[in-house]
Amino acid sequence: MNTCPGACDTGPTVAEIPDQVEITVGIDGADIAAGILRRSPARGPSTVFNYHGEFLITRNSYDLDPALPRSMAPFRSRGESSLFSAFVDAGPDDWGKRLLMRLVRESAAAEGTAVPSLDPYDFFVLTNDLVRQGALRVKNPNTSLYLTTGDRVIPRVSELGALERGVDAVASGAPVDASVLELLATSSGMGGARPKIAVHDEQGSLWIAKFPWGSVDTSDVPRWEEVTARLARAAGIDMAVTRLVDVGDHSILLVRRFDRDGSRRIGYVSARTLVGSVGEDTSTALDVAEALSAYGASVASDLTEMYRRLVFSLLVSNYDNHLRNWGFLRSHGGWRLSPAFDINPDPTHPGQTTIPLAPGVVRPCLDDLLSAAGAFRLSKNDAAEIAVNIEAMTTPWREIAASLSITSTQCEAASPAFDTALREEITIFAGRSRSEPG
């Protein structure tokens, strides 16, 4: 994962970003030319996508986005987004954009030129090919070379200490060495608002290194994310592989990329893409379940898994449970739920979730969850059994936290995230009481 597969350009500067690029997609281990994406400035900041005719008849080809059903017709982005959501998923989110903008500003200052503005198309094209999420890749149609940012390789896990110092400097607005800034910017093509960098291990596998944010965090966020990851696995949830690393006085969480299988890239979209959400997220978990029913490859099992994750998220107060934190991987015949990721307890929003269960239901009670069971093809009895099981498997959260050297004082501060009204409801429903011995 340390070199660009196929012939690669060292990447355009902002001034050199082509107005149209060729999109390829990994299918069965091969990169297949899918179509052309181009700017359409005549109608404001928008883009147009055209599939290649050959892609339409390629075995195992698929719609890159539900908003892009395969046909020879051109597709123009509309509404509040100037870029189709599937391409947004394959580009950076807040943190990656922040790094790229700082790199652009410092380059402009060094050259004595004005700082250019960047739109979603620019961020998508500037994303380093080596770390781009999913199976989409970007070629310069004039050179047939894949575009990558800069000429730096992906850093190793062994470089986490130096990377953390650079992350801290960027987060605080302090000066950063130009080579370190370029390394950070070219390794941050994933989604998310928190500091994260792509790294590779000794075997070449690609991981995401998730750093603390000193000026923002009031707790050891990477360590608590590892707590919930372990609880999720204990509850039978398909969780991304994680590894906690201590660097100096700080912890860094490594998450193995599940959109890679060796050198093979696996198609990926977020729930935001699957439900067709544009602008402010107003979709609900029921909307995601409906989209999964329409586009899924293994609908029944994935709906059950989705229900389990919803209950789990509520029991650990995973408030940051928005549409881009639900992912789907491409398989033959449709989309499958990706392993779960980015699950963090938030004691300031106990029992609450960003994505409503149903319109207006952001803090569901047990009755809300059981009433929604049918949308996940579950009976109320099966849904209740899931809730009781997950509550039991998440009850020993303090023991898991202690095993990760989290103090009793830190646990006390986090307790509102775990000791929620929903948990109490489920224990009563199951005929148990916290006052009972054992």
N, C-alpha and C positions, 0 to 999 in steps of 0.2 A: 504493500500500500504506500510505498515510498516514492514511486515514480508514476508518471502519467501513462496509462495504457493507451497505445496508439500514438500517432504523431501529434505532438502538442506544441502550440505557440506559447511563448513566455507570457502572453497576456497583453491586452490593450491598456494603454493609459485611457483616462476618461475621454480625452480628445480623439482617441483612436477607436472608440467603441463603434462597431459597424451598425448601420441602421437596420440591417437584417442579419439574422443568424439561422443556421440550420440546426434543427433539433433532432438528436438521435435518442433512441431508447434501447436499453438492454433487454433483449428477449432471448431466453434460453442460452445465455452466455455470450451472445453476439450483439454488437451495436448496430441497430437498424435505423436507417434514415427515415424519420417520421414526417417531417415537414419543415416549412419555413415560417419563422416568427419575425415580424417586422414592425417598426414604428409606423404610426399613422398620424403625424403631427398636424395634418390638415384639419383634423376633427378634434383638436385638443390632445392632451396626453392619453393616447390610446394605442393599442397594438392590434395587429391582424395576424391570424394564424391560418395557414393552408396546409392540409395534409398532402404528402406525395401520393400520387396514384398507386405506386408500387406498394406503399405501406398498407393500403386498404385491402390488398389481397395477400399480404404476408401472413403466413401461418402463425397463429397465436398473437397477432396484433390486437390492440385494444384501444378504446377511447382513452386518451391521456387524461381527460377530465370529463365528468358528466356533461359539462357545458360545451364539450368539443366532441360530439358524436361523429364518428368517421364518415366523411363524405368529401366530395370534391369542392363543396361550397366554401368560401372564405368565412372565417369567424372573426368578428370584431368585438373587442372587449367593451363592455357597457357598464353603466352604473357608476358606482363610486370607485371601482378599481380599474386602473389602466392596464392591468396584466391579469391574465387568467390565473385562477387560484392554484392550479397544478404547478405552474411555473413559480408562483410565490412560494409554494412548499419547497421548491428546489433551490431557493435562495436564502439569504440571511434574514434574520429577524432583528429585533432592536439592538442586541449586543453586536452582532456582526456588522450591521449598518453603522453603528457608532464607530467601530474600528476602521471601516472603510472610509468613512467621512473624515476621520482624523488623518488617515494616510493621505487622502486627497488634499486636505487643507495644508498639511505640512509640505507636500510636494509642490503645491501652488506657491507657498511662501518661499521655498527654496529657489523656485524658478522666477519669482517676481511676477506671477500672473494672478488673475482673478480666480477666486474659488468657484468652481462650477457647481451647479445644483445637480443632484442625482434623482432620477425617478425610479419607480419599481423595475422598469426594463433595464436600466443601468446596473442596479444592484444585482439583478439576476445574471446578467452577462459577466459582471466582474467577479462573481463567485468562483473560487478556485475549483477547477475540475476535480482535483484529487479528493476534496471533502464534500462535494455537492451531494445533497440528500437524495436518495432514490436512484432511479435508473436513467433519468434524463441527463443528457450531456449537450454541450453547445459547441458548434463548429463555426468557424469563419468560412462562409461559402466562397469567398474569393481565394482562400488558400487551402481549404479542406483540412485545416488543422484545428484540433480542439483548443478552446480558449482556457487558459489558466492564469491565475494572477501571480505575477512575479516568477522568480526562478528558484525559490526556496523549497526544500523538501519539507515534508510533514515532520514536526519535532517528535522526539522519542519520549517515552514515559520517564526516562532517566533525566530529562531536562525540566521536570515540573517545577523545581525550585526557581530557576531563572524565569520560567514562564509566569510563575506567580508574582514575582517582583514586577514584571512588565504589566500584568493585569492590574495590580494595585495602582501602578502609576497612571494607567489609562483611566481607571475608575475614579481616581482622585483629581485628574486633570494635570498631573505632574509631568515634567519632561520625560520622554522615552527615547532611547537610542533608536535611530532610524531603522537599523537592521532588525531590532527586536519588534518594533511596531509593524514592519512588513511581515515578519514571521507570524505575529498574532493575527493580523488582518487576513493573511492568506490561509489561515487555519481555522477560520471562524465562519464557515458557510452554512451553519445549521440554524434552526429556529431557536427562539427563546430570548428573554430579556436579560437573564443573568449571565455573568461571565463564564464562557466555556470555550475550549480550544480542542481541535482534533489532534490526537497523538496516536502513535503506533507503538506496539509492544515489540518484544524481541522476536516474536514469530511473524511480525508484519501485520498483525490484525489491527484494525482501526477502532479506536475508542474515542469517547468524548470525555475530556477532563473538565469537571465542573468545580469552579473555584468559589471560595467565600467572597463576600462583597463587604469589605471592612466598614465602609462608610454607611452602609444600609442595614446590614444584618444585625439583629439583636440576639441571635442564637447561632449555634454551629450548624448552619443549614446543611452542608454536605453530610455531616454525621447523622443528623435526624433523617435525612433522605435515605440513608442506609438502614436506619431503624425500620422505616416503613417498607423498604424493599424486602427486608427479611420477614417482616410480618406478612407481607403479601404472598411470598412464597409459601409460608406456613399455612396460609389460608387457601392454597391451591390455585393462586392466580399466576398466569403466565407472565413472569416479570423479566425485564431485561437483565442481563448479567451485569453485576456491579462489583466494584472493588474499592474499598476505602484505603487511602494512602495518607500517611502523616508526613508533612513537609514542614520542618521546624515546629512552630507552635500552631500550625493550621492543618486542617484536614481538607483533602481534595477527593471528590468522588469520581471514579472512573466508570463509565457506562459503555459497554461494548456495542458497537454499531450493529444493529440487526438488519440493516439494508445492504449488507455485504456478506457474501459467502465466498471467501478467498478473493479472487479477482472479479467475481461475478457480482454485478449490481442488480439489486432487486427493486422493482417499482414501488414507490411509496407516495401516498397522498394522506392529507389530514382529514379529519371529520369535517372541517370547514369546507374543504373541496367537495367531499362526497355529498353534503347536504345542499351545496350551492349557495352558501352564505356569502353575502356581499356587504361590505361596510361594517357597521356595528353588529356584533354577534347577537342575534335574537332567537336563534334556534334552541331547541330543547333536546334532552336526552331521547325523548320519544321520536323526535325528528331524525336523530342519528340512527335509532333502531329501524325506522322506516327506510332510510337510505341503505342501511346494511341489508335489509330484506330485499331491496331492489337490485343491489349490485354485488352482493356477497357470493362467495364461492362455497361457503359452508355455514349457511345461515343459522340453523338451529343451534349448533355448538357455539358459534360466535355470539349469538344473542344471549345465551346463558352466561358466557364469559363476561359479556358487557354488563349484565345485571350484577354479577359478582363484584365487578370493579366499582360499579356505582355504590353498592352497599359498603364496600371497603372504604372508598373515598370519603363517604359520609361519616364512617366510624372513626376515621383518623383526621377528619376536618381538612381534607385536601381541597382547600378553597380554590387554588389555581388550576381548576379542572376545566379549562376552556377547550374550545373545539380543536385548537392546534395541538393540544396535549392528548388527543386521541388519534392514533395512527393506523393505517391500513397498508398491508403489503400485497403486492400483486402475485397471484398464483393462477394456474390455468383455470379458466372458468369464472374468474372474478376476483374480488378483494377479500382478504382475511384480516382480522384484527392483528395488529402488530403486538409484540410484547408490550406490557405496560411500562410507563416511564414517567419521570417528573412527578412523583407523588410525594408531597411534602405536608406535614402537619402544620396547621396554622391556628394557634390558640386564640387569635383575635377574631376568628370567624368559626366558632364551634358548631359542628354539624351542618355547615353551610357549603355550598358549591357554586362556582361561577356559572356553570351551565345548568339551567333549571331542569328538574325532572320533567315538568310540564309547565306551561305558561304560568309564571308567577310563583312556582313552587321551588324556592331556592334552599329551603331548610325542611326537607321532607320528614314526616313522621313515619312510623311503621305502617300505618294504615295507607298512607300515600304510596309507599313502596309496594305493598301487597295489591293495591288497586291497579298499579301499573303492570303487574306481572304478565297480563295477557299480551301486551305489546312486545314482550320478550319471549313469547310462546311458552310461558310457564304457567302452571296452575298456582293458585294462591298457596296451596300446601307446599309445593316445591320451592316457591319463593320464600316462604317462611323458614323452611329448612335451611336454605342458603343463608338467610340473615342470621339465624341462630348459630350456624357453624362459623361464620366469619366473625361474629361477635366473640365467640369463645376463643378463636385463634388469635384475635387481636388484644384480648384481655391482658396477657403477660407483657405488655409493651414496656413496662418499667424494667423487667428483667433483661429484655433485649437491649434497652438503652444502657443499663448498668454494664452489660457485657462489652459495650463499646466505649466504656470509660466516661459515660455521661453521668454527672453527679446528681444526687438526690435534689439539690437546689434547682438544677436545670430541669429535672423531671417535674418538679412542682410548678415551674413556670410554664411548662408545656402541657400540663394536665388538662386544661380546658379543651384542648384539641381531641383528647381521647375519652375523657369522662363526660360524655355528652348526654343530652336528654334521649336521643335515639338509642344509645347503648342501654340506658336504664329501661326504656320501653321493651327492648328485645329480651333483656334478662327477666323481666316480669312476665313477658309472654311465654318464655321458655320454662317458667315455673321455678326460677332460681332467684336467690336474693344474695346481695353482696355480704349480708350479715351471716350467712350460713357458713359453717366451717368447711375447709377443704375446697 
